[in-house]
Amino acid sequence: MLPTNSLINTSDRYYKKANTVQKYGDFLIILLLLFPLLLPSAVHGAEKLIYEDTVVVDQSANMGNEITWQHTIPADILARATRVEATVGALDVDYPDCSANCPTCSPDQCEHDRLYVNDSEIGLLEGSNNAAQANPVTIPLSLLQAGANDYRVVNEVVESPVDWRLTIRNSTLKLYVKKEKPVEEPVIEPVPGISIKKTQLRSSLLPGQEQRYTITVTNTGETTLTGIKVTDRLDASLRYKKSTSIMRHRQNKDNHVWTLASLAPGKSVTIRLTADLADEILANVSVSNRAKVTTNELPSQTSNTVTTLSSFIPVEPDDLLVSKRVNRRESRVGKILVYQVTVENRGNGTIFQLVLNDDLPNGFSFVPGSTLKDGQQFQDPSGRRRLKWELGTLPAGKRIDIRYQVIIGSNVKRGRNRNKASASAIDGGGTRLRGADEAIVMIGGGDLEIPAEIKAQVFLDNNENGLQNSDDTPLGQVRVLLSTGEKRVTTDTGIARFKDLAAGFYALSIDPRSLPAHRSISGESTRLLRLMEGEQATVSLPVKKDIGPARLSGIIYLDRNKNGQYDHGEQTGKAIKVFLDGTMVTRSKQGRYLFGGIESGKHLLEVKTGATTIEHPLELAIGNNEFDIALPAGGLMVSIEEK
């Protein structure tokens, strides 16, 4: 099938045949979209091109398929236009004469390419064999619209021995306007003007995270403005932190006001405001904020609205931990028990809507006013047998300690009494979290005094939280002293027990002379406690590492046999930079490096070789410390001397 060059023109009076058409080349279909009452072409010389839009189409369609594209016309341009012209570059328009490609075909069997504009049918694209022009087609201007205009050519299915194919390369739209005599603009007196704009640093916020706002006020007029006042009412989800500006600031509850005496034309003034997101805000909460400016000369102007979306860090279900303890595991009717429930968030995100429930056994009665939260007086729970405390939010890595008292009544069950505490909460995304623990108290029926017991835990408090955790180190062979004069030496697990004690007050301490070298008591040297009858108390006695002068040195070597230690004959590094804690630096000499005058404790040792950084976290003891640095050896011989 041979391509056909065609031109569609709305004027029936103009028909021009092309002189030469390159075989299998690209041809143009020129669609002239004019007003129904077309002005003479002589008038076109007084026209002005006001808009031109070219779209690369490069689409082909076999029979039964279509080609679509769009031209976009601005509303103001279309309103001014007096003439519209469109050109379409195309191949293979063979209608009604297609004898060159199908000698036996009738017009009904030739190619049928039907044009639509904005879903209105225009007609078939017509062109004869080897013709330079197509028959004219008129497209009413009324079909065009402001914005996107849809063009569609359908290669219709016809009964023909030839599978007709259409290709459209590009499409150009031009809009003209008749030139008019310019209108003289009236003289406009200078008027005052002002603008206010607000920006924000972050598009999302975690609970407790800071947001920084910038408010810019600009005098856009030609006269000086006076009495400038900026007002900003923060979103209820935000907590004001601070602001900086040359303007004077004052706060009235949630309203923040900044004032300035005057602002010259073209000048701007800036306010920088810092606020953080409230801890109790869940995820996907929209936090919007805007500001307003007023002057003596102008009505108030409101800034754009900036919006932040609250986000969250997920918390795993098993990261909500509950532990429950009671001061006495054995008791009798009429006695008072002290329960301690600890709720801990071991996740990386904040938890919300934290509720603690505690189910008391039959015969156990809550003592009003006895609730302590983290050692401070706290509101009593709701309920009598099922106690309920609403605890709000709990940030990542934090915990809450609840203590309360119960009295044992005569209707209590003798023997084992189980008491369960459970906590429920959600993370910022609404995932449900639960944790529970229980304590058991044996209620006896006799009047015999039940002895108490103290378990002392001596440990190296590596995380410095005062409590023994899995990452702390138990200390054995440490003497523990009781105020009664008794002494105990800790086992390898760091435990020392004092048994058969009467109820009363006791003092417990570590004999510092029994501690390992460079170790000392952390916190108070003596712990005071009150033992209840039958109580089995656990007392933490943390120990800390002493800080003192230290010295670090070692060899830098190329670890050719990859055994992780320096062997005789292995090449050592010369003049290599060694970093300590990212700030201190030294160079190796004869393969050795040295840091003196530093403190014991945790440090980070680094060596940089090209683009690679070798890091070694170290914990230095008081005095001399030796650590060799191995450099990796690859398949190539490399120099480890830094120039």
ZAMARGU-4260 file (C-alpha; in steps of 0.2 Angstrom, whole numbers, plus 5000, padded with zeros to 4 digits):
<rodrens>
0) 5000/5000/5000 | 5007/5017/4995 | 5006/5032/5007 | 4995/5047/5002 | 4998/5065/5005
5) 4982/5074/5010 | 4976/5092/5014 | 4960/5096/5022 | 4955/5114/5020 | 4938/5123/5025
10) 4938/5134/5010 | 4930/5126/4995 | 4938/5140/4984 | 4956/5134/4987 | 4963/5118/4980
15) 4981/5116/4976 | 4990/5100/4969 | 5007/5096/4976 | 5021/5095/4962 | 5032/5081/4969
20) 5029/5068/4982 | 5043/5057/4988 | 5038/5039/4988 | 5035/5031/5005 | 5038/5048/5013
25) 5029/5058/5026 | 5014/5069/5020 | 5004/5082/5028 | 4985/5083/5031 | 4981/5102/5034
30) 4965/5105/5043 | 4960/5123/5042 | 4947/5126/5056 | 4939/5143/5052 | 4924/5153/5057
35) 4908/5148/5046 | 4909/5166/5039 | 4927/5166/5033 | 4935/5183/5030 | 4944/5185/5014
40) 4963/5180/5014 | 4968/5198/5011 | 4962/5202/5029 | 4974/5188/5036 | 4988/5200/5033
45) 4981/5210/5048 | 4980/5195/5059 | 4992/5191/5073 | 4997/5173/5078 | 4993/5172/5097
50) 4995/5154/5101 | 5003/5139/5093 | 5003/5121/5100 | 5012/5106/5091 | 5010/5088/5097
55) 5021/5074/5092 | 5009/5059/5089 | 5019/5046/5080 | 5005/5033/5080 | 4999/5020/5068
60) 4982/5011/5067 | 4976/4996/5057 | 4958/4993/5053 | 4947/4993/5068 | 4959/5004/5078
65) 4960/5022/5081 | 4973/5036/5085 | 4970/5049/5098 | 4979/5065/5104 | 4975/5082/5112
70) 4978/5100/5109 | 4976/5112/5125 | 4969/5129/5122 | 4969/5142/5136 | 4952/5150/5139
75) 4958/5168/5137 | 4967/5163/5121 | 4951/5155/5114 | 4940/5170/5119 | 4951/5181/5109
80) 4954/5170/5093 | 4946/5175/5077 | 4953/5161/5066 | 4959/5144/5070 | 4971/5133/5059
85) 4976/5115/5062 | 4989/5104/5052 | 4991/5086/5053 | 5006/5076/5046 | 5000/5059/5041
90) 5003/5044/5029 | 4992/5032/5019 | 4975/5041/5017 | 4967/5032/5002 | 4949/5037/5000
95) 4939/5037/4989 | 4952/5033/4975 | 4964/5019/4981 | 4967/5011/4964 | 4986/5012/4966
100) 4985/5000/4980 | 4970/4990/4976 | 4965/4992/4957 | 4949/4982/4960 | 4943/4991/4975
105) 4927/5002/4975 | 4927/5017/4986 | 4918/5007/4999 | 4933/4995/4999 | 4946/5009/5001
110) 4953/5015/5017 | 4940/5024/5029 | 4949/5036/5041 | 4935/5045/5050 | 4940/5061/5060
115) 4932/5066/5077 | 4935/5082/5087 | 4928/5082/5105 | 4918/5067/5100 | 4909/5076/5086
120) 4911/5068/5069 | 4919/5078/5055 | 4920/5066/5041 | 4931/5054/5032 | 4949/5060/5027
125) 4949/5060/5008 | 4963/5059/4996 | 4966/5051/4978 | 4981/5041/4972 | 4996/5052/4972
130) 4986/5067/4975 | 4995/5082/4984 | 4979/5089/4992 | 4963/5081/5000 | 4946/5086/4998
135) 4942/5101/5010 | 4933/5097/5026 | 4925/5111/5037 | 4927/5110/5056 | 4916/5122/5065
140) 4925/5133/5078 | 4911/5130/5090 | 4918/5112/5093 | 4933/5119/5101 | 4934/5122/5120
145) 4945/5130/5133 | 4957/5117/5140 | 4960/5100/5132 | 4953/5096/5115 | 4952/5078/5110
150) 4956/5073/5092 | 4952/5055/5086 | 4954/5046/5069 | 4946/5029/5067 | 4953/5017/5054
155) 4936/5009/5051 | 4934/4991/5046 | 4929/4989/5028 | 4927/4973/5017 | 4943/4975/5006
160) 4957/4964/5000 | 4969/4976/5008 | 4973/4978/5027 | 4973/4997/5027 | 4985/5006/5039
165) 4985/5024/5044 | 5000/5033/5052 | 4999/5051/5060 | 5016/5059/5063 | 5011/5076/5071
170) 4998/5089/5074 | 5000/5108/5075 | 4986/5120/5081 | 4987/5139/5077 | 4976/5153/5084
175) 4975/5170/5076 | 4967/5187/5081 | 4963/5202/5071 | 4974/5216/5075 | 4965/5231/5083
180) 4970/5248/5087 | 4978/5248/5104 | 4969/5256/5119 | 4978/5268/5129 | 4979/5263/5147
185) 4973/5275/5160 | 4985/5282/5172 | 4984/5272/5189 | 4989/5280/5205 | 5001/5270/5216
190) 4991/5259/5229 | 4997/5250/5244 | 4999/5232/5244 | 5004/5218/5255 | 5007/5199/5254
195) 5009/5185/5268 | 5016/5168/5264 | 5019/5153/5276 | 5030/5138/5274 | 5035/5123/5284
200) 5050/5112/5286 | 5042/5095/5287 | 5027/5087/5278 | 5025/5074/5291 | 5028/5073/5310
205) 5030/5060/5324 | 5023/5064/5341 | 5035/5075/5350 | 5044/5080/5334 | 5048/5098/5331
210) 5040/5108/5316 | 5048/5124/5310 | 5037/5137/5301 | 5042/5153/5292 | 5030/5168/5290
215) 5036/5181/5277 | 5027/5197/5275 | 5031/5208/5260 | 5026/5226/5256 | 5021/5224/5238
220) 5014/5242/5235 | 5023/5258/5233 | 5018/5266/5249 | 5025/5263/5267 | 5013/5253/5277
225) 5011/5256/5296 | 5004/5246/5311 | 5009/5229/5304 | 5001/5215/5315 | 5003/5197/5311
230) 4992/5184/5320 | 4995/5165/5320 | 4983/5153/5330 | 4992/5136/5331 | 4983/5120/5327
235) 4977/5112/5343 | 4989/5097/5340 | 5004/5108/5341 | 5013/5115/5356 | 5022/5132/5355
240) 5041/5131/5358 | 5049/5148/5353 | 5049/5161/5339 | 5062/5173/5332 | 5059/5189/5322
245) 5063/5208/5323 | 5044/5210/5326 | 5038/5211/5344 | 5030/5195/5350 | 5016/5192/5363
250) 5006/5177/5367 | 4987/5176/5372 | 4983/5158/5376 | 4984/5149/5359 | 4985/5166/5349
255) 5002/5173/5344 | 5004/5191/5339 | 5019/5200/5331 | 5019/5219/5328 | 5030/5231/5318
260) 5028/5250/5317 | 5031/5252/5298 | 5037/5242/5283 | 5044/5251/5267 | 5039/5247/5249
265) 5048/5231/5243 | 5054/5226/5260 | 5050/5210/5269 | 5050/5204/5287 | 5051/5186/5293
270) 5045/5176/5308 | 5052/5159/5312 | 5041/5149/5323 | 5045/5132/5331 | 5032/5120/5338
275) 5031/5102/5342 | 5017/5089/5339 | 5008/5083/5355 | 5012/5066/5362 | 4994/5060/5361
280) 4992/5063/5342 | 4989/5047/5332 | 4994/5044/5314 | 4986/5052/5298 | 4980/5067/5308
285) 4980/5083/5297 | 4988/5097/5306 | 4984/5114/5297 | 4991/5131/5300 | 4990/5148/5293
290) 4993/5166/5298 | 4985/5183/5295 | 4992/5201/5293 | 4983/5218/5296 | 4989/5236/5293
295) 4982/5253/5296 | 4980/5256/5277 | 4974/5239/5271 | 4961/5226/5275 | 4967/5210/5283
300) 4976/5197/5272 | 4977/5178/5276 | 4992/5167/5271 | 4991/5151/5262 | 4987/5136/5273
305) 5001/5123/5276 | 4997/5106/5281 | 5007/5092/5290 | 5001/5074/5292 | 5005/5065/5308
310) 5015/5049/5306 | 5021/5035/5317 | 5033/5021/5321 | 5025/5004/5322 | 5027/4995/5339
315) 5028/4976/5339 | 5014/4968/5350 | 5027/4960/5361 | 5036/4976/5365 | 5022/4981/5378
320) 5029/4972/5393 | 5020/4971/5410 | 5028/4965/5426 | 5019/4963/5443 | 5026/4961/5460
325) 5019/4960/5478 | 5029/4965/5494 | 5024/4949/5503 | 5021/4932/5496 | 5012/4926/5512
330) 5000/4935/5523 | 4985/4934/5534 | 4968/4942/5537 | 4969/4961/5541 | 4986/4963/5533
335) 4990/4976/5520 | 4999/4971/5504 | 5008/4983/5492 | 5007/4979/5473 | 5019/4986/5460
340) 5015/4985/5442 | 5027/4991/5429 | 5022/4994/5411 | 5037/4996/5399 | 5037/5001/5380
345) 5052/4992/5372 | 5047/4997/5355 | 5054/5011/5344 | 5037/5021/5343 | 5025/5029/5355
350) 5010/5019/5361 | 4994/5028/5365 | 4978/5025/5375 | 4987/5015/5388 | 4975/5007/5400
355) 4980/4996/5415 | 4967/4984/5423 | 4970/4974/5439 | 4958/4961/5444 | 4958/4959/5463
360) 4955/4942/5471 | 4939/4940/5482 | 4942/4947/5499 | 4956/4959/5493 | 4950/4978/5495
365) 4959/4993/5487 | 4965/5006/5500 | 4958/5023/5493 | 4972/5036/5490 | 4986/5023/5490
370) 4990/5025/5471 | 5008/5031/5467 | 5013/5033/5449 | 5032/5034/5447 | 5033/5038/5466
375) 5021/5052/5465 | 5003/5053/5471 | 4991/5048/5457 | 4972/5047/5455 | 4963/5031/5461
380) 4957/5019/5449 | 4939/5016/5443 | 4930/5000/5449 | 4932/4991/5465 | 4936/4973/5461
385) 4942/4977/5443 | 4954/4992/5445 | 4957/5003/5430 | 4969/5016/5427 | 4970/5027/5411
390) 4988/5031/5408 | 4988/5040/5391 | 5004/5039/5381 | 5020/5030/5384 | 5035/5035/5373
395) 5048/5023/5366 | 5060/5016/5379 | 5050/5023/5394 | 5040/5014/5407 | 5027/5018/5421
400) 5028/5011/5438 | 5011/5010/5448 | 5010/5005/5466 | 4995/5003/5477 | 4989/4995/5493
405) 4976/4982/5497 | 4969/4976/5513 | 4965/4957/5516 | 4947/4955/5522 | 4940/4940/5532
410) 4931/4933/5517 | 4947/4930/5508 | 4951/4912/5502 | 4964/4903/5512 | 4978/4897/5502
415) 4984/4903/5485 | 4976/4920/5478 | 4981/4925/5461 | 4981/4943/5455 | 4983/4947/5437
420) 4987/4964/5429 | 4984/4967/5411 | 4989/4983/5400 | 4981/4987/5383 | 4986/5001/5371
425) 4988/5005/5352 | 5002/5011/5342 | 5001/5026/5331 | 4994/5016/5317 | 4980/5008/5328
430) 4988/4991/5330 | 4982/4983/5346 | 4995/4980/5360 | 4993/4969/5375 | 5003/4963/5390
435) 5000/4955/5406 | 5008/4948/5422 | 5002/4941/5439 | 5007/4939/5457 | 5002/4925/5469
440) 5000/4928/5488 | 4997/4913/5500 | 4985/4918/5514 | 4987/4907/5530 | 4975/4904/5544
445) 4986/4905/5559 | 4994/4918/5570 | 5012/4913/5568 | 5024/4927/5562 | 5031/4923/5545
450) 5049/4928/5542 | 5055/4940/5529 | 5069/4939/5517 | 5081/4951/5507 | 5088/4946/5490
455) 5102/4958/5486 | 5107/4959/5468 | 5125/4966/5464 | 5129/4969/5446 | 5139/4980/5434
460) 5125/4993/5428 | 5131/4994/5410 | 5115/5003/5404 | 5116/5014/5420 | 5097/5013/5423
465) 5099/5007/5441 | 5090/4990/5438 | 5097/4973/5433 | 5093/4969/5415 | 5099/4956/5403
470) 5114/4967/5397 | 5121/4970/5414 | 5135/4959/5422 | 5132/4950/5439 | 5147/4953/5451
475) 5152/4938/5462 | 5163/4938/5478 | 5157/4955/5483 | 5153/4957/5502 | 5135/4964/5506
480) 5132/4971/5524 | 5116/4972/5533 | 5112/4984/5547 | 5110/4969/5559 | 5128/4965/5557
485) 5126/4951/5545 | 5137/4949/5530 | 5135/4939/5514 | 5146/4936/5499 | 5138/4936/5482
490) 5137/4921/5472 | 5143/4920/5454 | 5126/4926/5449 | 5128/4942/5460 | 5115/4936/5473
495) 5117/4938/5492 | 5102/4932/5503 | 5097/4937/5521 | 5084/4925/5528 | 5073/4923/5543
500) 5071/4942/5546 | 5058/4950/5557 | 5047/4964/5550 | 5055/4981/5552 | 5067/4993/5544
505) 5084/4988/5537 | 5099/4996/5529 | 5109/4987/5516 | 5126/4992/5508 | 5141/4985/5498
510) 5158/4984/5506 | 5168/4994/5493 | 5184/4985/5498 | 5177/4969/5490 | 5174/4977/5473
515) 5185/4973/5458 | 5198/4986/5453 | 5191/5002/5445 | 5174/4998/5451 | 5163/5008/5463
520) 5146/5009/5470 | 5133/5018/5459 | 5121/5030/5467 | 5117/5029/5486 | 5130/5019/5496
525) 5116/5013/5508 | 5099/5007/5503 | 5085/5009/5516 | 5070/4997/5516 | 5055/4992/5526
530) 5051/4974/5527 | 5033/4968/5530 | 5030/4951/5538 | 5034/4937/5526 | 5040/4949/5513
535) 5053/4943/5500 | 5061/4959/5495 | 5073/4961/5481 | 5086/4976/5482 | 5097/4981/5467
540) 5114/4987/5471 | 5122/4993/5455 | 5140/4996/5453 | 5148/5007/5440 | 5165/5008/5431
545) 5177/5021/5437 | 5183/5034/5424 | 5202/5038/5424 | 5217/5041/5413 | 5220/5028/5399
550) 5232/5025/5385 | 5229/5016/5369 | 5242/5009/5357 | 5244/4995/5344 | 5250/4989/5327
555) 5243/4993/5310 | 5246/4978/5299 | 5241/4970/5282 | 5232/4954/5288 | 5238/4943/5273
560) 5234/4926/5281 | 5217/4933/5287 | 5219/4926/5304 | 5214/4942/5313 | 5230/4944/5323
565) 5248/4951/5319 | 5261/4938/5314 | 5279/4941/5313 | 5284/4946/5295 | 5267/4954/5291
570) 5269/4971/5283 | 5265/4986/5294 | 5257/5002/5290 | 5267/5018/5290 | 5260/5036/5292
575) 5242/5030/5292 | 5229/5041/5300 | 5220/5034/5315 | 5205/5042/5322 | 5197/5041/5339
580) 5179/5046/5342 | 5180/5055/5326 | 5189/5070/5333 | 5206/5064/5339 | 5219/5059/5325
585) 5236/5052/5325 | 5248/5045/5312 | 5256/5028/5314 | 5275/5027/5316 | 5285/5012/5311
590) 5268/5003/5310 | 5262/5008/5328 | 5250/5021/5333 | 5247/5029/5351 | 5234/5039/5359
595) 5238/5046/5376 | 5230/5057/5389 | 5212/5050/5386 | 5199/5043/5398 | 5194/5026/5401
600) 5177/5020/5394 | 5169/5017/5377 | 5177/5024/5362 | 5177/5022/5343 | 5193/5018/5334
605) 5193/5021/5315 | 5206/5019/5300 | 5201/5025/5283 | 5209/5016/5268 | 5203/5025/5252
610) 5184/5024/5252 | 5183/5011/5265 | 5182/5015/5284 | 5187/5002/5297 | 5178/5004/5314
615) 5182/4996/5330 | 5171/5000/5346 | 5182/4998/5361 | 5180/5000/5380 | 5196/5006/5388
620) 5201/5002/5405 | 5211/5014/5416 | 5229/5013/5412 | 5237/5005/5396 | 5227/4997/5383
625) 5233/4987/5368 | 5223/4985/5351 | 5230/4980/5334 | 5222/4985/5319 | 5221/4973/5304
630) 5220/4980/5286 | 5211/4968/5274 | 5222/4960/5260 | 5215/4957/5243 | 5221/4948/5228
635) 5232/4963/5223 | 5248/4969/5231 | 5244/4986/5238 | 5254/4999/5247 | 5248/5003/5265
640) 5258/5019/5266 | 5248/5035/5266 | 5256/5049/5257
</rodrens>
